[in-house]
Amino acid sequence: MTDRWGIDAAVFSLKSYAAGMLAVYLALSIGLDRPYWSFLTAYIVAQPLAGAVFSKALFRVIGTVVGAAAAVAMVPPLVNTPELLVLAISGWLALCVFVSLLDRTPRSYMFVLAGYSAVLIVLPSVDTPAQIFTVASLRVQEITLGILCGSLVHGVIFPRSVAAFLLTRVSAILKDAERWSRDSLALEPVPGVDTERRRLAADITELHQLSIHLPYETARTTPRVRTVRALQDQLSLLMPLGAAVDDRTVRLQAHGGLPPEAAALLTDTRAWLETLDRDREARAADAAALEARCAALEPAVHEGSSWHDLLLLSLLSRLAALIAAHRDCRDLAEQLATLDRRPVSPRVAELLEGRRGRELHIDWVGALRGAIGAFLTLSVGSAIWIASGWADGSTAVMLAGVFLSLFAAAPDPLLPLRSFFWGTLAATILGAIYGYAIMPQLDGFGQLAAAMAPPLLILGAMMHSPKWMGLALPTLLGLGSPLLISARYTSAFASFVNGGIAQLMGVAFAILMARLLQSAGIEQAIRRTLRAGWADIAERSNLMTPPDVRGWINRMLDRIALLAPRLALAGRSPGAPLYDALRDLRTGVAIGELRALRLELPPERAAPLTAVLRDVGDYYRRLEPYAEKPDDPALLAHIDVALHAIARDDDRAVRRAGALGLLSLRRNLFPGADPAPEAAL
């Protein structure tokens, strides 16, 4: 409610203003060279959530110190060879950007900051190399002061807890997921269920990002990160399970009809999903009863099993797993909210045992592309600056390198860069008005703080919204100009104009380089993400090691979360590519089931499964983005042969597990194929 009326934005803006003014006052009081850095840093580290402020502050301190150390190490030995110095600083920035793009967590800010902090220190110090250590130490002091002021104000005055926000988001995500599962269990198709279900991938990614800040939380009781990870695992299961139940229900209705007992079970499960916020024991008892009904209705797999029986088996098995996953999600949510570190149930203790970090998609080519872009921007810009002899050209080159590295992780860096250009232009105009019309009339810090309050409070409120952040931050950068903060405005108009032009030229050059270097970046990123999923399936399809199904699901959900905004930016409909990615996710799960079964069988009994898994790998190696999926009747025939062989196995558990995996694989790869011939079973 407070966010709806703008109260949260107003409080955030007031705290940011207080932190910025405190940083300026302290910097001026102790005689720091450029209070601007303290002021700007106090705003940069500002976050609505207290834990995020502290984590970002820590990452920024580490990045700044490392960047300053790199600057001090590079300048003295290379000062007489500017070409090598440019290559060294460009290479350092590229390395830091590369590592930051591989990390893909809030920690990545630490790496990219280490890169551009060195740029901010080296380029302005080229003419005075003897002062590099002094300059570097002053920048570290100024930035650290801003960090401390921002962290103190945001962490102590009306702090917003990451833990509280996380619990609120978990509650909302669970309600959405339960609604999507209810829609998946409906006997009649519900429009839009696929679109809504795909949002779960973005929700899980959001939980992962929030969990990074939990160790820095200011609250006395904070959820444990491994509990969040376990919840992510269970949420990840909901998407493939819900899609499988939906598919089997539709196919059963089209081939022989849904048995009345199964229809009643689906109806009762939908009703159970509407009552999950009640007592844990009652919820678990009802879940156990529903799972028992699923098991009782499962048809046995034998040589004469019909296609209808196999579909019903798959429906009931996936439904039971879906019920268990929803029950576990609710139990883990209670574990997050409890003040007691002990597991709330034996099942939660099992889920928390041996939890590891969430597996994310790593785009090596994309990271290398971003690093090359940062390297070329800085090196080409420096060459133009040196050739032109423009004294303020270092500012333009410096900002171009900073901005391009800062937005290297964005799906389309041109969008934030354009916002920064207009924000910088607004800052130049507003800064000129303040610097040469308002500030000459002021006397003392109190009047300075009062005069700066109106624009800073407005811009601070804008920073609270991601929509306006890109415009507000560069405007704040201009208002915090060293010429204004240091009160050197009376005789520096030419310098102010040159600085403003240099800032605009720097952003414009970054836009130009981004357009040249990343004109096809989005399309290539989409293709790489799709190919990465296919290559993952092809590689893992025939491995003779235990499958990591949850790791696979996490990586694919992360890829889906990356694909959605890139498809929108590329002007493509997200429907087909995301549907294919979801299909690939389910295919990977089925492959994991078949690999696990194969490991339990002797080679002669596992031979049909081995042939299928080998063919699946070959099939995915042939796929091309946006190309028609190739027909592979041989793979379809091998799946049917394997179904026949599995149905004749002496072990009932093997027959059941093999039929479930092979049927899922058949439905995922050949959804339009006719039912398996009865003679093949």
Salt bridges, closest charged atoms under 4 A:
ASP33 OD2 - ARG34 NE 3.86
ASP33 OD2 - ARG139 NH2 3.66
ASP103 OD1 - ARG107 NE 3.72
GLU142 OE1 - ARG139 NE 2.75
ASP176 OD1 - ARG179 NH1 2.96
ASP176 OD2 - ARG199 NH2 3.73
GLU178 OE2 - ARG330 NE 2.82
ASP194 OD1 - ARG197 NH1 2.96
GLU196 OE1 - ARG179 NH2 3.35
ASP203 OD1 - ARG169 NH2 3.37
GLU206 OE1 - ARG169 NH2 2.92
ASP233 OD2 - ARG355 NH1 3.00
ASP246 OD2 - ARG197 NH2 3.96
ASP247 OD2 - ARG248 NH1 2.63
ASP247 OD1 - ARG667 NH2 2.77
ASP268 OD2 - ARG293 NH1 2.75
GLU274 OE2 - ARG182 NE 3.75
GLU281 OE2 - ARG280 NH2 3.61
ASP286 OD2 - ARG278 NH2 2.19
GLU291 OE2 - ARG327 NH1 3.02
GLU298 OE2 - ARG656 NH2 2.80
GLU303 OE2 - ARG648 NE 3.96
ASP328 OD1 - ARG327 NH2 3.06
ASP328 OD2 - ARG347 NH2 3.01
ASP331 OD1 - ARG283 NH2 2.85
GLU334 OE1 - ARG280 NH1 2.68
GLU334 OE2 - ARG283 NH2 2.93
ASP340 OD2 - ARG342 NH2 2.72
GLU350 OE1 - ARG347 NH1 3.07
GLU359 OE2 - ARG356 NE 2.45
ASP363 OD1 - ARG528 NE 3.02
GLU523 OE2 - ARG527 NE 3.89
GLU523 OE2 - ARG572 NH2 3.21
ASP536 OD2 - ARG555 NE 3.22
ASP536 OD2 - ARG559 NH2 3.35
ASP548 OD2 - ARG356 NH2 2.60
ASP558 OD2 - ARG104 NH1 2.54
ASP580 OD2 - LYS629 NZ 3.15
ASP584 OD1 - ARG583 NH2 3.16
GLU593 OE2 - ARG318 NH1 2.90
ASP615 OD1 - ARG614 NE 3.81
ASP615 OD2 - HIS638 ND1 2.18
ASP618 OD1 - ARG621 NH1 3.10
GLU624 OE1 - ARG531 NH2 2.77
ASP632 OD2 - ARG622 NH2 2.77
ASP640 OD1 - ARG666 NE 2.81
ASP649 OD1 - ARG605 NH2 2.73
